[in-house]
Amino acid sequence: MSARGLRPQPLRVGVVGLGAIGRQVCRALDGGLPGLALAAATARARERGESFLATLARPVPFLPLADLVAASDLVVEASTQAHLQEIAPAALGAGRDLVVLSCGALLGRRDWVDLAERHGARIRVPSGAIAGLDGVKGAAVGPITAVTMETRKPPAGLAGAPWIVEQKIDLDAIRDETLVFEGPATEACRAFPANVNVLAALSLAGIGPERTRSRIFAVPGLSRNVHRIRVEGEFGRLAIEVENVPSENPRTGRLSYLSTIALLRDLGAPLRVGT
């Protein structure tokens, strides 16, 4: 058979984390994404993880991280910023491409970028729960003067965040829309590591975390996670508003896993649209 007639082997994907995002990514791969195949998965809770994987049409093994990396061409991190401290060196050091959902942990980690470059790997960040990153990336080719992002979430979606705990903010006592944080993305991503990965992605696509401003509101009765982005620069002005329906995890919008699936689908597709 000629080389033209040979079908390339599918890209083997390993998923780390089997929460609201990881399970949906596994289901999408199990359902069939062209050019991709689910190879393995892992999570902190082994018993629950194995029970979920057994429900797939084509079950895959639950493996320790090192074995998952060895079995994969690409690793999807759908865990936590803390867990990424272990995942990133293991995957990138083995020359595996890494899709990062907890991208707040990428801020200031030039060492991971250098590690990826040395081993021929790439770090990919999905758009997550916001839209317009293609426009921001295009605008950043020229001068950008300001980027701000306002995030509004129901109080339950902010529960447990380090900033809320440190400032002793009583979320149950909030009756009206309340500004709970204002500052640069560098501080916001440390203060709300599970809530503002979208802010990290915005800052990485634009003018950096030090110059990207964040305002976070707790809004009682709000049924969706709302993000408003404003970008100004030589190109003009860009305004984006996204109202996300939360997933089973109130901290995570459904668009987070949908955009990850879209990124993976693009990897195996012969046509890609967008920056």
N, C-alpha and C positions, 0 to 999 in steps of 0.2 A: 504494500500500500504506500502511496506517496505521502510525503510529509504533510501535504495539504489535506489529505484525507484522515490524518490521525486526529483523534479527539484528545485535547489536553486533559491531564488528570485534574480533578476538582481541587480547589484550595481547601486544605483541611483547617477547620476553625475550632479552637478550644475556647470555652466560655468559663470565666472565673466569676463566681457569684450567681446564685440562683434565687434572687429576690424578684421584685416586680419586673425589672428590666431583663435580667438574665433568662428568666423562664420564657418570656416572650421571644427573645432572640433565638433560644433553642427551638421553640415551636416553629418559628419562621424557617429556620434551617432544616428542621425535620420535614416541613411541608414542601421544601424544595426551592432553593434560590439558585439560579443558573450559575454553574461554575464553582459552587461552594458545597461543602459537606461538613456537617457537625462531626467532630472527631472525638471529643470528650468534654467533660465538664467537672467542675469542682466547686466547693463552697465550704463555709465554716461548719455548717450543720450537716454532717455526712448522711445520717439516717433520712432526714427530710429530702436531701438532695437525691439520694438513690431512689427514694419513692417517686419523686417527680420524674426522673429520667426513665423509670420503668413505664411511665404512661405514654411515652413517645411511640410513634409508629415504627421508628427504627432506633431502639434504645442504644445509647452509647455508654461507655464505662465512666464511672466516677473515679477520678485519678488524683493522686497527690499533685501539687503544683509542678514539681520538677518533671514528673512523667507526662503531665498534660502538655507542658511546653515541648517536650521531645516528640509528642505525637501530633503536633500542630504546625501549620505553616504561619498561622496568624492567631493571636490571642486577643480575646475581647475581655476587658476588665469591666465588670458590672458589679463591683463590690463596694469598697470604701476607700477614702483617701489614705487611711492608715494601712489598709491591706495593700494598696498600690506600692507602698515602700518596699514590699517584698516582691510583688509581681513584676514591676518594671525592670529591675536589674536582672531577674531570672529570664524574662522573655527577650529583652533587648540584648543581653549578653550572649544569648544563644542564637542571635541573628533572626529572631522572629518579629514580624510586624506586630504592633500593639495598638489596639483601639482602646482609647481611654475615655471612660465616662466620668470618672471622678477627677476631672481636669483641673480643679482647683489645686490639686497636689502638684501640678506641673509648674506652677509659678515659682520661679527662682531655681528650677532644676535644670540648669544648663548641662550638668553632668550626665543626665539621662539622654539629652539630645546628642552629646558627644559620644556616649556609649552606643547609641543607635547608629551614628555615622561610622564608627569604627567597625561595627559588625554588619554593616549593610542592611540595617533594619530601618523601619519608618514608624513614627508615632502618628496616629490618626485620631482626630477629635471630631466626633459627630456634632451637628448643630445643637442637638439636645432639644430643650423645651422652648427654644426661641427660633425666630426666623430672621432672614436678612443678612446672615454672615457673608454671603456671596457679595452683597452690596458693600458691606463694611471692608472686606478684603480688597475690593476694587478701589474704593475710596482711599484706602491706606497707601496705594501706590503714589498718590499725591499727598499734600499736607492735610491732616485732620486737626482741627483746633479744639474740639470738645466731643466727648462721648459720655452720656449719662444713661443709667438704667434704673428705673423704678420697679420694684417688685412688691406685689400685694398678695398676701396669702391669708387663709383663715388661721387663727391663732394655733390650732392644733398642728398645722404644717410647720410651725417654728419651734414646737416643743422639743426640749432637750438640747437645743443649739448652745454652744459654749457661751456666746454673748448673753443669751437669755438667762442662763444659770449664773454667770458672773455678775451681771447687773441686777440680779434678783427681780426680774420682771415677772409679775404675776399675770400670765396670759389669760387666766380665767376671770380676772377682774376687768379686762378691757371690754368696754361697751361700744366704743366708736372707733372709726379708723384712727390708728395711732402709729406715728413714726417711731420705730424702735431702733433704727440704726441709720447713720449717714456717714460716709467716708469713702476712701479709695478702695478699689477692688482688692488690693493686697490685704487690707484689714478685713474687709467683708468676707473674703474666702476663708480666713482663719476663724472669724466669728461665727459663720454659718456654713461649715464644711459640707453639710448634706443638702443645703438649700440653694446655693448660688454657683454651682458648677457652670450654669449658663453664663454667669457674669465672667467667669474665668475664660470661657470660650470667646466671649465678646472682646475681652481685653487682649487676648492672644491674636485675634484676627485684626485688631485695630491699632491703638496707640499705646498698648501696654497697660499693665495693672496699676502702676503708680498714677497714671493720668486718667484712668477710667473711673468715673464716680458712681457710687451706688447709694440708693435710698430704699430702705426696706420697711414696709408697713404691715401691721397686723390688722385684719379687717374682719370683725365678727360677722357671721352670716354669709360670708363670701363662699360661693360654691366652686369657684375656679381659681387657679393660680394665674395671676395677671402680671405680664411683663411689658413695660413701656420703654422703648429705646429711642434715644435722640442722638444723631450724629451730625456734626457740622464741620465743614471744611471747604477746601478749594472747589470740590465737586458740586457743592450746594448743601442741601439739608435733607436728611433721611429720618423719617419717623415711622416706627413700627410698634404695633400693639398686638400682643398675643394673649388669648384667654384659654388656658389649658384646663381640660378636664382631668382631675387627679386620677392616678391609677389606684390600685388597691393600697398603695403606700401614699398617704396624703402629702408627703414631701416631694413626690415625683409625679410629673405630668405624663400623660400617655404619649405625648409627642417625643419624650425622651427615648422611649424604645422604638417608636416608629422611625425616628430619624436615624437611629443606629441600624435598623433593618435596611433603610434606604441606602446608607453608606455601604453596607455589605453587598447589597444588590448591585450597586454600581461597580463593585470590584470585579464581578463576573459578567458584566453586561458589555456588549460590543458598542453601545452608544451611551454616552454620558452627557447630561444636560446640566449646565450651571458651572460656576467657577470651581 
